[in-house]
Amino acid sequence: MAPFPPYEPNGTRREPRLREIPLRLLLPNLITILAICAGLSGIRLAFELRFEIAVAMVLTAALLDAVDGRVARMLKASSKFGAQMDSLADVVNFGVAPALVLYVYILDNAGAFGWIAALLFAIACCLRLARFNVMLEDPDRPAWKADYFVGVPAPAGALLVLLPVYLGFLGVPLNTTSAFIASGFVVAIALLMVSRLPVYSGKSSGARIRRDIVMPAMLGVVLYVALLFSYTWYTMALSAIAYLLVLPWGVRAYSKREAKEAAQIEPATDEAP
């Protein structure tokens, strides 16, 4: 008898079992594991007061999280095991790691209130991910609603909640007042994550792009990456602020789409009798 149980990607024995697992099935899971390592390393570096590298590790975890799902789809290596593992990794990378980095960096200056804020954010991330997983299994959810998240997604919430750290790197003083302000900001982001606020996901626009804006879009991406490497914390701070400013636009677009879909359903309902 083998000392370890066999790897079952989909958790079922009804499908044909392979004696050897192809590497392409393991690659997305390895990327997820690397993301967990990056998030946990960020926590360690924060306790060692190496905050810039700690934040960089959290950002790296977010990047790897964006990659693993796409790699799984490209290689046709999606599995139930990978989906569950990715969800658990998100709790660490986007809930626990940012909360502890923030607490060590600034929130501890607010005492118990700062810890409560960090705790609320981590719990909000867990609730957000659990609700997302449940909504994926809802067969009655209209297809067009897949273009919108319900509440701020966990990766975006992690990048937003670190805004006080970005500003601290840019010279904003770290004192008791700023710690209380940062704690209030953390609680606000936690509420946005568990709210019913429709947030545009960008999935529909990612499939196609108009031919006349292909070149400007490519140059825009190059410019953003160049700014990110040259002026990292300015770029991250402005990106977080811009994301918050764009949220009302997503609510407006959702309302228009909902009204349009309702108008299309009503005539069909009237014709049915």
C-alpha positions in Angstrom: 0.0 0.0 0.0 1.3 3.4 -1.0 2.1 5.8 1.9 0.1 8.7 0.2 -3.4 8.5 -1.3 -3.6 8.8 -5.1 -4.2 12.2 -6.6 -7.9 12.5 -7.6 -8.3 15.8 -9.5 -12.1 15.7 -9.6 -12.7 13.7 -6.4 -14.5 10.9 -8.1 -13.7 7.3 -9.0 -16.4 7.1 -11.7 -14.1 8.5 -14.4 -11.2 6.4 -15.9 -8.2 6.5 -13.5 -4.8 7.3 -14.8 -1.7 5.4 -13.5 0.3 8.6 -14.1 -0.9 12.2 -13.9 0.1 14.5 -16.8 2.2 17.4 -15.8 -0.3 19.8 -17.3 -2.8 18.8 -14.7 -0.4 19.7 -11.9 0.9 23.0 -13.3 -2.1 25.2 -12.2 -1.9 23.7 -8.7 1.8 24.4 -8.5 1.1 28.0 -9.4 -1.5 28.2 -6.7 1.0 26.8 -4.2 3.5 29.4 -5.2 0.9 32.1 -4.6 0.3 30.8 -1.1 4.1 30.8 -0.5 4.2 34.4 -1.7 1.4 35.5 0.6 2.8 33.7 3.7 6.3 35.1 2.9 4.7 38.6 2.8 3.5 38.1 6.4 6.9 37.0 7.5 8.6 40.0 5.8 6.2 42.3 7.5 7.0 41.0 10.9 10.7 41.5 10.0 9.8 45.2 9.1 10.8 44.7 5.5 7.5 46.3 4.3 8.2 47.1 0.7 9.2 43.5 -0.1 6.2 42.3 2.0 3.8 44.3 -0.1 5.6 43.1 -3.3 5.0 39.5 -2.2 1.3 40.2 -1.7 1.1 41.7 -5.2 3.0 38.7 -6.6 0.4 36.4 -5.0 -2.3 38.4 -6.7 -0.6 38.1 -10.0 -0.1 34.4 -9.6 -3.8 34.0 -8.6 -4.8 35.7 -11.9 -2.5 33.4 -13.9 -3.4 30.0 -12.4 -7.0 29.9 -13.6 -6.1 31.0 -17.1 -3.4 28.5 -17.3 -5.8 25.8 -16.2 -8.3 26.8 -18.9 -5.6 27.0 -21.6 -4.2 23.6 -20.7 -7.7 22.1 -20.2 -6.5 21.2 -16.7 -9.4 22.5 -14.6 -10.5 20.3 -11.8 -12.5 20.4 -8.6 -9.4 19.9 -6.5 -7.8 22.9 -8.2 -10.9 25.1 -7.7 -11.1 24.3 -4.0 -7.4 24.8 -3.5 -7.6 28.2 -5.3 -10.4 29.3 -3.1 -8.5 28.4 0.1 -5.4 30.2 -1.3 -7.4 33.3 -1.8 -8.3 33.4 1.8 -4.7 33.5 2.8 -3.4 35.8 0.0 -6.2 38.3 -0.1 -7.6 38.1 3.4 -5.0 37.1 6.0 -1.8 38.4 4.4 -3.0 42.0 3.6 -4.6 42.3 7.1 -1.5 41.3 9.0 0.8 43.4 6.8 -1.5 46.4 7.4 -1.6 45.7 11.1 2.1 45.5 11.6 2.7 48.6 9.4 0.2 51.1 10.7 -3.0 49.6 12.3 -1.2 48.6 15.6 -0.9 52.4 16.3 -4.7 52.4 16.7 -4.6 49.7 19.4 -7.5 47.4 19.6 -9.5 49.3 17.0 -6.8 48.6 14.5 -6.8 44.9 15.2 -10.6 44.8 14.9 -10.4 46.5 11.5 -7.8 43.9 10.3 -10.0 41.1 11.7 -13.1 42.4 10.0 -11.3 42.6 6.7 -10.0 39.0 6.9 -13.5 37.7 7.8 -15.1 39.8 5.0 -12.7 38.2 2.5 -13.8 34.7 3.7 -17.5 35.7 3.4 -16.9 37.2 0.0 -15.2 34.1 -1.4 -17.9 31.8 0.1 -20.7 33.8 -1.5 -18.9 33.8 -4.8 -18.5 30.0 -4.7 -22.2 29.6 -3.9 -23.3 31.9 -6.7 -21.3 29.9 -9.2 -23.7 27.0 -8.5 -26.9 29.0 -9.0 -28.6 27.7 -12.1 -31.2 30.5 -12.1 -28.7 33.4 -12.3 -29.0 35.2 -15.7 -25.9 34.8 -18.0 -25.4 38.5 -18.4 -24.8 38.9 -14.6 -21.6 37.1 -15.0 -20.2 40.4 -16.4 -20.5 41.8 -12.9 -19.2 40.8 -9.5 -21.4 41.2 -6.4 -19.3 43.3 -4.2 -15.6 44.2 -4.7 -13.7 41.0 -5.6 -11.2 39.6 -3.1 -8.0 40.4 -5.2 -9.2 44.0 -5.9 -10.1 44.3 -2.2 -6.6 43.2 -1.2 -4.9 45.8 -3.5 -7.3 48.5 -2.4 -6.9 47.9 1.4 -3.1 48.4 1.1 -3.6 52.0 0.0 -2.5 53.3 3.4 0.8 51.4 3.0 1.4 52.8 -0.5 0.8 56.3 0.9 3.1 55.6 3.8 5.9 54.7 1.4 5.3 58.0 -0.3 5.9 59.9 2.9 2.5 60.2 4.6 3.3 60.3 8.4 2.5 57.2 10.5 0.9 58.4 13.7 -2.1 57.6 15.8 -4.4 59.8 13.7 -3.4 58.3 10.4 -3.8 54.8 12.1 -7.4 55.5 13.0 -8.1 56.9 9.5 -6.5 53.8 8.0 -8.6 51.6 10.3 -11.8 53.3 9.1 -10.7 52.8 5.5 -10.0 49.1 6.1 -13.5 48.7 7.5 -15.0 50.5 4.5 -13.2 48.2 2.1 -14.4 45.2 4.1 -18.0 46.4 3.7 -17.6 46.9 0.0 -16.5 43.3 -0.4 -19.5 41.9 1.4 -22.0 44.4 -0.1 -24.3 43.8 -3.1 -22.6 46.5 -5.0 -22.4 45.5 -8.7 -18.7 45.8 -9.9 -17.9 45.4 -13.5 -15.7 42.3 -14.1 -14.4 43.1 -17.6 -15.0 39.6 -18.7 -17.2 40.5 -21.7 -14.9 43.2 -23.0 -11.9 41.0 -22.6 -13.0 38.6 -25.4 -13.0 41.2 -28.2 -11.6 44.7 -28.8 -12.2 47.2 -31.6 -9.5 47.2 -34.3 -9.0 50.9 -34.1 -8.0 50.9 -30.5 -5.7 47.8 -30.5 -2.5 49.9 -30.9 -3.5 52.5 -28.3 -4.5 49.8 -25.9 -1.1 48.0 -26.3 0.8 51.3 -25.8 -1.4 52.0 -22.7 -0.4 48.6 -21.2 3.3 49.3 -21.9 3.0 52.7 -20.3 1.3 51.4 -17.2 3.9 48.6 -16.7 6.7 51.1 -17.3 5.2 53.5 -14.7 4.7 50.5 -12.3 8.4 49.6 -12.4 9.6 53.2 -12.4 7.2 54.8 -9.9 5.8 51.7 -8.2 4.0 53.2 -5.1 2.7 56.3 -7.0 1.2 54.0 -9.6 -0.3 51.6 -7.1 -1.8 54.5 -5.0 -3.3 56.1 -8.1 -4.6 52.8 -9.4 -6.4 52.1 -6.1 -7.9 55.6 -6.1 -9.0 55.3 -9.7 -10.6 51.9 -9.0 -12.7 53.4 -6.2 -13.7 56.3 -8.5 -14.8 53.9 -11.2 -17.1 51.9 -8.9 -20.2 54.3 -9.5 -19.8 53.8 -13.2 -20.2 50.0 -12.8 -23.4 50.6 -10.7 -24.8 52.8 -13.4 -23.9 50.3 -16.2 -25.5 47.5 -14.2 -28.7 49.5 -13.7 -29.0 50.2 -17.4 -28.4 46.6 -18.3 -30.9 45.4 -15.8 -33.6 47.7 -17.1 -32.8 46.6 -20.7 -33.1 42.9 -19.8 -36.3 43.5 -18.0 -37.8 45.3 -21.0 -36.9 42.4 -23.2 -38.5 39.9 -20.9 -41.8 41.8 -20.5 -42.9 41.5 -24.2 -42.1 37.8 -24.2 -44.2 37.3 -21.1 -47.1 39.2 -22.6 -47.0 37.1 -25.8 -46.9 33.8 -24.0 -50.6 33.7 -22.9 
